[in-house]
Amino acid sequence: MTAPNNHRLYKVNTPKGPRLVQAPSKHRAISHVAQIIITAEVAAPHEAHAMAKDGIEIEIVGQEGLTDETRSTLQQQQLPGAA
């Protein structure tokens, strides 16, 4: 199997052990592996409620640098019916 010249060989670490992936960037190598082993689906309201009740916090992509207080305020503003 031949990869384009702009690809490098990356070691992608997973819970089940490392994988070797040829990709144009580190992010593409990780994405390639993640798409195989991780799934995502829209959470049903009752699932989101149960997860929140179990202490699982909402993660907002792109807001990693915010403080907990600011993140909490933004989450409340985005929830339907929030005051």
C-alpha positions in Angstrom: 0.0 0.0 0.0 1.5 3.3 -1.1 0.6 6.6 0.6 1.0 10.1 -1.0 4.3 11.8 -0.3 2.8 14.3 2.1 1.7 11.5 4.5 3.7 10.6 7.7 3.5 7.6 9.9 1.8 8.3 13.2 1.4 6.1 16.3 -2.1 6.6 17.6 -2.5 5.5 21.2 -5.9 3.8 22.1 -7.1 2.1 25.2 -6.6 -1.2 23.4 -3.0 -0.4 22.4 -1.2 1.7 19.8 -2.1 1.8 16.1 0.1 2.8 13.1 -1.7 5.2 10.8 -0.3 6.9 7.7 -1.9 10.3 7.3 -1.2 13.9 6.2 -1.5 15.2 9.8 -1.7 14.1 13.5 -5.3 15.2 13.6 -6.3 13.2 10.5 -4.6 10.1 12.0 -6.6 10.5 15.3 -9.8 11.2 13.4 -9.3 8.1 11.3 -9.0 5.9 14.4 -11.8 7.7 16.3 -14.3 7.2 13.5 -13.7 3.4 13.7 -13.9 3.0 17.5 -16.1 5.9 18.6 -19.7 6.6 17.7 -22.0 9.5 18.3 -25.7 10.0 18.1 -28.2 12.6 19.2 -29.2 12.2 22.8 -32.9 11.7 23.5 -34.2 14.1 26.1 -34.6 11.4 28.7 -31.1 10.1 28.1 -29.6 13.7 28.5 -31.6 14.1 31.7 -30.4 10.8 33.1 -26.8 11.5 32.2 -27.0 15.0 33.8 -28.5 13.4 36.9 -25.5 11.0 37.0 -23.2 14.0 37.0 -22.1 13.9 33.4 -21.4 17.5 32.3 -22.2 19.0 28.9 -19.0 19.5 26.9 -19.2 22.5 24.5 -16.8 22.2 21.5 -14.9 25.4 21.0 -15.3 26.6 24.6 -12.4 24.7 26.2 -10.7 27.8 27.5 -13.7 29.2 29.4 -14.0 29.2 33.2 -16.6 26.9 34.8 -18.7 29.9 35.8 -18.8 31.3 32.2 -19.4 27.9 30.7 -22.3 27.3 33.2 -23.9 30.7 32.2 -23.6 29.9 28.5 -25.1 26.4 29.0 -28.1 27.9 30.9 -28.7 30.4 28.1 -28.7 27.7 25.5 -31.1 25.4 27.3 -34.8 25.7 26.3 -36.8 27.3 29.0 -33.8 28.6 30.9 -34.2 32.0 32.6 
